């Protein structure tokens, strides 16, 4: 399957245009639409990010698997252009531009480097799975934008009540992908 056929690509031009003028964005898209794998690549390929793109994942296995998938799509291996950092595992290099990390990793990075030097964008994926560390890193990232207006913050979810988050992030843009629906036919096996 061609990744560019995923439903999230219907938002590509609007996403890039929004990030040219704004630094906060909410993306709502159904599960399977491609937001976790494609949005970081869209950002990197757009040229809007001179530094790293950090993608926050709530689970270690998701961070590892997404990094492997995106590295494969880009014709490389993890620790090249795409990598991941989870507890006790660091699979990045000085070539890494898209970094999938867990919440604890990003929080430790913010504590050791409050300016997030070298980071151009932070993507909060699966934000509906809220955890304390994710909330803290979102608050710190918003605070950091006061001195680093170039920092892009993207919050993504499939199932999110966006109104309270939109109020918290204001001013911000909200993009929504409806995904694709396919007809379902139900048939029953004959009784034996």
SVG drawing of the C-alpha trace seen along z (x, -y; Angstrom):
<svg xmlns="http://www.w3.org/2000/svg" viewBox="-29 -35 55 65">
<polyline fill="none" stroke="black" stroke-width="0.4" points="0.0,0.0 1.2,-3.5 1.4,-5.6 0.2,-8.6 -3.1,-6.9 -3.8,-7.1 -6.7,-9.4 -4.4,-11.8 -3.1,-13.0 -6.3,-14.9 -5.1,-17.3 -1.5,-17.7 -1.7,-21.0 -3.9,-22.5 -1.5,-21.2 1.6,-22.7 -0.2,-26.0 -1.4,-26.2 2.1,-25.6 3.6,-28.3 1.6,-30.9 0.8,-29.3 2.8,-27.2 0.0,-25.3 -2.2,-22.7 -4.8,-20.0 -5.3,-17.1 -8.3,-14.8 -8.2,-11.8 -9.6,-8.2 -7.5,-5.3 -5.7,-3.9 -5.7,-7.2 -1.9,-7.5 -1.4,-10.4 1.3,-8.8 3.5,-7.8 2.7,-10.4 2.4,-13.7 6.1,-13.7 7.2,-12.9 5.0,-15.7 6.6,-18.1 10.1,-17.0 9.6,-17.0 7.9,-20.5 11.2,-22.1 9.5,-23.9 11.6,-22.2 15.3,-22.9 15.8,-20.8 14.4,-17.5 10.8,-16.5 10.0,-14.7 6.9,-12.5 5.6,-11.7 4.1,-8.2 2.4,-6.9 3.8,-3.4 7.3,-2.0 6.2,0.6 4.4,-2.0 7.5,-4.2 9.7,-1.4 7.2,-0.1 6.4,-3.5 10.0,-4.4 10.7,-1.2 7.8,-1.7 8.7,-5.3 12.4,-4.4 11.3,-1.6 9.0,-4.0 11.9,-6.4 14.3,-3.7 16.5,-3.6 16.9,-1.8 16.2,-3.0 18.9,-5.2 19.3,-6.8 17.0,-9.6 14.3,-8.1 14.9,-6.7 13.4,-6.2 14.2,-6.6 12.5,-4.6 13.5,-3.6 16.8,-1.7 16.9,-1.9 18.4,-4.7 18.2,-4.1 19.2,-7.5 22.2,-9.1 23.5,-12.5 21.6,-11.9 18.2,-11.4 15.6,-14.0 12.4,-12.2 12.5,-10.8 9.7,-8.8 10.0,-9.0 8.0,-8.1 6.7,-10.7 9.4,-10.1 12.2,-10.6 10.8,-13.9 10.2,-15.1 13.8,-14.3 15.0,-16.2 13.0,-19.2 14.4,-19.1 18.0,-18.8 17.5,-21.3 14.6,-23.7 15.1,-25.4 14.8,-22.1 17.8,-23.2 17.8,-21.4 14.1,-20.6 11.8,-22.3 8.5,-20.4 6.9,-18.4 4.0,-16.1 1.8,-14.8 0.3,-11.6 -2.6,-9.6 -3.3,-12.6 -6.6,-11.1 -4.4,-8.6 -3.6,-11.3 -0.9,-10.8 0.7,-13.2 4.0,-13.3 2.3,-14.2 0.3,-17.0 3.5,-18.4 5.4,-18.3 2.6,-20.0 2.5,-22.7 6.3,-23.2 6.2,-23.2 3.6,-26.0 5.6,-27.9 8.7,-27.5 6.9,-29.0 7.0,-32.3 10.7,-32.5 10.8,-30.2 8.0,-31.1 9.6,-28.9 8.7,-25.7 5.8,-23.9 3.3,-22.0 0.9,-19.5 -1.6,-17.5 -3.1,-14.5 -5.8,-12.0 -8.5,-9.8 -10.9,-10.1 -10.6,-13.5 -13.0,-16.1 -11.1,-18.9 -13.1,-21.9 -11.3,-22.1 -7.9,-21.4 -8.6,-24.1 -9.4,-26.6 -6.1,-25.6 -4.0,-25.9 -5.6,-29.0 -4.8,-30.4 -4.5,-27.3 -5.8,-25.7 -7.8,-22.5 -7.8,-20.1 -10.1,-17.1 -10.0,-14.1 -13.1,-12.1 -11.2,-9.1 -12.9,-6.7 -15.9,-4.5 -16.4,-1.3 -19.6,0.7 -19.9,3.7 -21.9,6.7 -23.1,9.1 -23.7,12.7 -24.5,15.7 -23.3,19.3 -26.1,21.8 -27.0,24.0 -25.8,27.5"/>
</svg>
